[in-house]
Every structure is written in structure tokens, then in C-alpha cells.
Amino acid sequence: MPIELPNLDDRTYDNLVQEALSMIPTYAPEWTNHNPSDPGITLIELFAYLTEMLLYRQNRITDDNLRMFLKLLNGPSWEQTRDLREEVELAVLGVRQRYRAVTCEDFEELAKEADARKEADSRIARAHCVPKRNLESDPLDQSGESPGHISVIIVPGIAIAPQIFFFDGTYTDYTQTTQVNNETPLALNSAPEHFLYLGLTTTFRSVEFRFGTPGTNYQLKIEYFNGLEWVEMTVERHSLTEQTSNWNENGLIQFNIPDNWEQIDINGTTGYWLRVSTETNPSQVAQVLRIQIQHNLKQVVKNYLEPRRLLTTAVHVVEPRYVKIRVQLTVVMKQDAPEAEVQSKAFKTLQDFFDPLKGGTEGKGWPFGRNVYISEIYELLDSVSGVDYVKKTQEVETQEELDEVQLIDELASGESERLIRNVNGELIGIQIKSHELVEAEIDLIVE
């Protein structure tokens, strides 16, 4: 139902005439002839008529008014190209579309649509806005409120796990070793026929190298797969920036994502791969400590939100901080239940419950900031077919009962306030902050 337009001035011709006549004794007491035949009364009636016409026009929106409003909405260069009613409808539909990011809901919805692409759905499954926080420089949220700052946390809808293989005739998996604080350097290419494969399940635009021993006399060749063959990246076509000086120092290798980059299977893993080789024989083989493949989702979202934010708002796009916990319980089976099946179901039930995309009680992903409660874990495991009951796990040597849930996160282990206890001092849960999700290590014993 349309909004009823207000009457800006509801005075009529008769009201105006009577108002003017009532003012004569005050402003012109010597004027005593108020009959219609008096010339002054004729002028009053004329001005009342003209005023009524002006009031009528004041309550109407003319086509010129509409065109001015449309120009305000569409910009000063707007010109009418169709029927005025159609122009108004298009302008109203445009205003209804979400563009400006003001509320947390705005930031979350816009962040999810930032990566919408023609060839696939958005890689962003969830977005969570935390107002008055700068989680980019304060990921543990220890500084409290930061007025004027907005942090947007994005959860990829697909697993964005790096894969790193070194090939010197056989494949060696460097993935795990180069993703942690590695103190043992790993040798890279020592001949032109050796390849370092760097892959993700999504496209990416940079790789960071940190060396234990820099290499010398390398002439790196960086290639991607276009669906038919490996194609070399260049400065001219891909804005390739090689900051490691051919593996001679720590730095980034950056590039623009090729439009024709296709997935390929390397050593049984399908993804978007870079192939790094050397065109020369190095005089000193590079020894790498850490290789970090950096996907571009955060930058995509930030670039999308930047023109949509309010002028005084600083936007920070980050990935979730996962609080690591260990769930350790003993599951007692019913007599006729198959052990392997019960253990598999129980493990998967808990794994799904803590999943960032399909976990939680509603199956829509573990909610940000939702505490972990031990009672819910018992309830879940009790519902698994073949389970008789669930009990605490006992320490092997001392037979002491262990807490069902342990906080094993190195960054949060010293925060005793995260351990939620009842009035008897018994642990009943783990506190999760508003910008955090849960990463659970599951240790179940089946009896």
C-alpha cells in the first residue's frame, strides 16, 4: 500500500478570505465597509483565489520535480531515456539494492557477494561482522573496543588447504613441514628437471618463501596450467613480481591471476597449481623453511567493501581464529554393536558438530562466539546408534578421570577464564569469543 502524501497546507478559499477579514479591525480599523462591493474586499478575494491556486500546486509533484529527484538519485549526468514512470520504477529498484555498508548485516551480506563469479558460486560461505574491533592488528582481541573500525571475518565455502610437492623423479610431500615453524631446511630444485609444485583448491596470487639457506645462480621459471599445457608467467602478461631474487632471499612471488588458469591433478590432488623450475644449475641449492601460499579472498572482499563503506569507517577483512580443543571420552557400546562402525559414527558426529560450515545445532556451521558445553557432547554421543553410554576417560597410569574437554590452544591456554565451571568447580564448558570458531581434536576410546 503506497504512503499517503501529506497535505502541506489545507486552507481553502473561504478560510483565506475569512482570515483576511478578521485582520482588518486590527490593521485598518478605519475600514468599515466589508461588503463584497467594496474594492478592498474584491482584492482580498482575488488574492485568496491566487493563494489557493499556489497551495494546490504546492501539494502536487510535477514532472520537473520528478526529473530533479531522479537526477539526485542517478547522478548529475542522468538523462531521461524512457517513460517517466518507468524511470521512477527503475530508480526505486536501484535504491532497494544493498550497496552502502552501514550495519553489520550490510557488511556480512556484501562480503558474501564480493566473490560471486560467473563460472562458479562464491567461495565465501559465511561472513561475520565484529564492530569496533581491529582483528587485523589485534587477532586475539586483547585491546578492546576500537571506535571507527569494523572487522569482517570470512569463512571459505571450500577447503583452501595448500598442497606443496617437490619432484625430482619421485614426489615428496612438503606440505606439512613447510606450514609449521620448521627448523629443518628442505632442499629445493638442484637441476632444471626438478619441479616444485604449489597448489590450492582455489586460485591465488602470491607465494611467500622463507629460507634457511638461500640459493645462488637460480634462474626461476614459473608456470601455470591453462587446460592444455604449462604456460610461463611473465611480467608483461601477468605482472609477475619476483621479490626473492631467484630464491636468494626471503620474499614474495606475486602475479595477476590468469584468466585461463585451469585445475590439474598433481600426485593425486586436483587444484590450481604453479610449477616452479630453474633454467640453470644452481651453484648453491636453496634450503627452504617455510612456503606460504596466500589465496586472494581477503583482498577481493576488502576491495569490494572499500567503495561501499562510510567515509569514517576502517574495514579489516580477516579469516576466523580457531580455538583448539581436545574432546576425550570413552564410549561404551551395546553388546551386539560393531566396534569399528560405532567408533566411526561417533567420531563423525562430533566432527560434523564442530564443523564451521555444517556444524552447530542447526547444521549451518558452528556459530561465532558459541561456547562449547560438555553436556551437549554427551547428548550427541548418546544419540549414536550402538552406544550404550558415555563416560570420562581415565589416565592409563593413575586411573584418574580426565576432563571431557581440554583447551589445547597455545595462545589461549593461559586464559583461565575460558574454562567455565559450575558452583562445585566442575568443568562444564569452554568459552569462545565473538570472533572465534572451534577446531576440535577428537580422542574417543570405544569399549
N, C-alpha and C positions, 0 to 999 in steps of 0.2 A: 504494500500500500504506500503510495507516494506521500511525502511530507506535505502537509497543507501550508501553503505560503502565508505568512502573517500579513495583516492589513496595516501598512505603515502609518496611515492617518485615516481614520474612519469618519471625519467630519463631512457633512453633506452641505449642499447649497443653503438649505434652511438654517442649519446650525451656524454657518458663517454669517448669514445676514443677521440672525438674532444676536450673535456675539458682537457684531459691529454696532447694532442699535443700542445694546446695553452699555456700550462705552461712550456714547455721545454725551450723556449728562456729566461724565467725569472730565472729558477733554474739551467739550464745546457746549457748556451749559446754556449759552445764548441761542443755540439751535433748538427751536421748539417745534417746528413743523416736521413731523416724522411720517407724513403721508406719502404714498407711492408717487404722487405727482411732484414731489419736491426733487429738484435736480440732484441734490446731495444723496438722497435715497436711491435715485437711479444709478449714481456712480457706485454706491455700496453694492447694489445688486449686480452691476457689471463686474466689479472686482471679485464678488463672491462666485460668480459664474466662471471667471478665468481661473480662480484658485481651485475650484472643484475639478476643472479640466487638468490642472497641473498635478493634483493629488491622484487623479485617475492614472495618469501616465507614470507617476512615481511608483504605483503598485503593479506596474507591468514591466516585464523584462523584454526588451526589444531584441531584434536580430543582431543589431550592432553590439548590444551588451553581451549577447552570447558569443559573438566572434571575439570580443575582447577577453572574455573569460577563457575561451579555448586557446587564445594566444598565450595567456598566462600559464596554462597547463602544458601546452605543447612546445613552448619556446617562441621567441620573437620572430623566428623565420617561418613560422607556420602560415600556410595559406589554405583557404578552403578549396577542396577539390571535389566534394560531393555534397549531397543534400545536407542542410544544416542539422537535421535531426540525426542523420547517420553519423555526422561528425561528433555530435554530443554523446551518442551511444559508445562510439569508439574511445572517446576521451574518458568516459566513466569506467569502461572496462579496463583501460590502461591504469587508471588510478587505483583500481581494486587489486591489481597485481602487486605482490610483495616486492619491493625494491629497496627501500631505505631500511637499514638495520638500526632499530632503536631498542626494542625489548629483547630479552634473552630468547624468546620464541623466534623472533626475526632472525637472529644470528644463527640459531640451530637449523632453521628451515633453509636459509640461504646457503649455509655451509654444505648441506646435503645436496643441494642442486648445483654447487660450484663445479663439480666434476662430471656432470651429465654430458655424455658424449654420444655421437651419432651411432657408433658401431657397438656400443655396449652400455649397460646400465652404469650408474655412478659407482665408483669404487668405495664410496663412503657410505657405510651402513647406518652409523649413528653419529650424532653430534651433541655435545653437551656444553652449555654456556655457564661459566662461573663469573659473575660480575665482581668488579672491584678487586680483581686478582691479576697479578702478572706471573703466571706459571712458567713463562719462558725463562725468566731470570731467577725465579724462586719456585722450582718444581716441587719442593716439599711443603710449600705454603706456610713458611715459618714467619714471614714478615707481617701477616695480617692484611688488612684492607689497603688497597691502592686505588684511591678515587681516580676516576677517569680511565681506568684500564678494564679491558674485557678479555678474558681468556676463553677461547673456543677449543674444546677437546674433540678430536675426530677419531672415530674407530673405523678402520678399513673394513669393507664388506668381504674381502677375500684375504687369505693369508699372504702377508707380504714378508715372507721369510727369505733371506738371502741364501744363495747357493754358490759356493766357490769350489771349483775343481781345478787341479793342476794336472796337465797331461804331458808326460814325457815318454810316451809309448804305452803307458797304463794311466788310468785315472786315480788321483789321490784327492780325497775329500779334505779341503782346508776350511770348511765352513765353521765348525765349532771352534777350532783352535784360534782362528783369526777374529772371532766375535767377542772373545773374553779378554781379560787382562793377561795376555800371553807373554811369558818371559823367555820362551824358547823360539828363536827365529826360524822361519821356514824358508827354504831355498826357493827362489823363483826361476824363471827361464834361464837356462845356461846355453841354449843353442836356438837357431831360427826355427827348428822343427818342434820346439816346445810351445805349449799354449797354456795361458791362464784364462779360465772361463769364469765370468762373473754374471750371475743371473738373478732375476726376481720374477715373481708371477705377475708383476705389473711393470710398465715402463719406468725408467729412472733417468736422471740427468747428471749424476755425478758419482764418483767413487773416491774415497779418501784412503791414502796409503800412509802407514807409519812403519818405518824400517828400524830394524836392529842394526843392520849393516847396509848402507846404501850401495847401489851398484854403480859400475862405471862402464863406459863405452856401449851403452844400450842405444838402439835406435828403434823406439817403440812403434808398433803398428796396431791400431785399434780398429776392430771391425764389428759390424752388426749383421744380422741375417735378415734379408729382405723377402724371404719366402722361396727364393730360388738359389741364392748364393750369398757368400760373405762379401760385404761391401766395406771398403775402408772409409773411416770418418776423416774429414778434412776440416781445416779452418774455414775455407770458403763456403762449403755446403752445410756444415754443422756447427760452426762457431766453436770448434774444438779448442779448449784451453788446457794445456798440459803443464801443471804447476810443479810437478815432481822433477822436472829437468831430466826426463828419461830415467826415472827411478833413482836419481842421485840424491834426492832429499824428500822429506815428508811434504805432502801436499795433496791437492785435489786434481782429478781429471774431470773436467766439466764439458758439456756439449748440449746442443739443442736436440730434442728427441726427434729422430727421423720419422717422417710421415708413413714410410713403408716398412717400419720395423715389425717383423713377424716373429711369432714364437717358434721354437725348435726344441727337439728333445736332445739333451746332452747327458749322457751317462744315466739314462732312465728318468731324467727330470725335465719336464716341459716348462719353458718360461721364455722370457726375453733375455737373451744372452749377449754379452760382449765377449769378444775373443781378443786377447792381448798377446802379441808375439814380438820378437825382436828381429830386425833385419840384419843385425850384426852379431858376432860372437863377443859377449861381454868379457872384459878383462878381469872384472870382479863381479861375482854373482850376487844379486841383491838378496838380502835376508829380511823377510817381512815379519812384523809383529802383529799388525792389525790391518784389516781391509774392511772398510765400512761402505756398503752400498746405500746410497741415500735416495729414496724414492721422492717424487716431486709433489705428493699430495698436499703437504702443508703449505707449500708455496702457491699451489693452484688455488687453495681456499683463501689464502691471505690476499692474493691478487684480486680475487673475485669480491672479497668483502671490503677492500680498501676504498673504492669509489662509493660504496654504499653506507659507510659508517658516518656517524656525526663528526663534525669537524674537531671537537674536543675529546674524542674517544680514541684511545690507543688499543689496537686489536692485536692479540697474540694467539697464534694457532699452534697447538701442541698435540702430542699423542698422549694417550692415557698413561698414568702412572699405575703400575700393577703392584699391589701389596702381596708379597709371597707368604703363603701359609702352608702348613702341613696338616692334613687330616689323617689321623692314625686311630683306627678302630679294629676291633675283632668281630667278625661276622660269624655267628653260629648258625649252621644250616639245619634244615629239616633232614630227617634220616634218609629219605629217598631222593634228595636233591643232588644233581650232578655238580661236583665242586667247581670244575672249570667254567661251567655256564653261569653259576651263581656269582663267582668272582668277577667274570666279565661284565655281567649285568650291573652288579653293584658299582664297579669301577666306572662304567659308562654313565650310570645315573648321576653320580657325583660330578663327573667330568662335565656333563651337559648342564648341570645345575649352576656351575660357576662360569660357564661359557659367556664371553662378552657379547655374543651375537644371538644366542638362543637360550641363555640361562635365565635364572630368576624364577619366581613363582608363576609368572605369566608367559614364560617362554619367549620373551622379546629381548633377552640379553640381561646380564646382571646389572641392576641399576647402579648408577654412580652414587657413591656415598652410602650404600646399603650395608649395614653391619652383618657380620656372619654370626649366626646363632647356632649353638651346638644342638639344641632341641630339634631344629629343622633337619639337621643331618641325620639324627636318629630316626625321625619320621620318614625321611626319604628311603633310608636303607631298610626300614621295617616293611616298606611297601613293595620291595623287590621280591618277586616270586622265588620261593625256595629258601628264604631267610626265616629262621625261627626267631632269633632275637639278636640284638647288638649289644656289645659290652666294651668297656675300656680295654685297651691293650696293656699288657704287663711287661715291664722291663725284664729281659731274659735272666739276668744275673740276680737282681734284687727282688724280683717279683712285685715291684712297686707299680701301682697303676699310673699310667701316663695320661696327661691331659689329652682330650679328644682332638683339640685343635692347638697347634703351636704357631706362633708368629716367628717366621724364619727370615723375614725381610731384613737385610743388613742395615738399611737406612732407617728402619722403624723399630728395630729390636730393642732399642734403649728407651722407647716411649712406653712407660709402664701404664699410662692412662689408656692405652689402646686395649688393654686386657679388661674386659667387662666381667665383673664378679657380682654375685648376689650377696645378701646380708651375711651369709655364712662363709664368705670368702672363696666360694667355689667358682671356677671359671665357667661362664655361660656364653661368652661370645668374644669377637674381635671387632674393634671399632675401625670403620673405614671412613675416610674423609670425603668431602663432597666432590673432589676431583679425581677420585681413585676407583679402580676396579680391583678384582681379585684374581690372583694366579695361584691355583691350588695344586700342591703336590700330594697325591693320594697314596696312602700306605695302608692297605687293608690286609688283614690276616683272616683267612677262612678256616673254620674248624668244623 
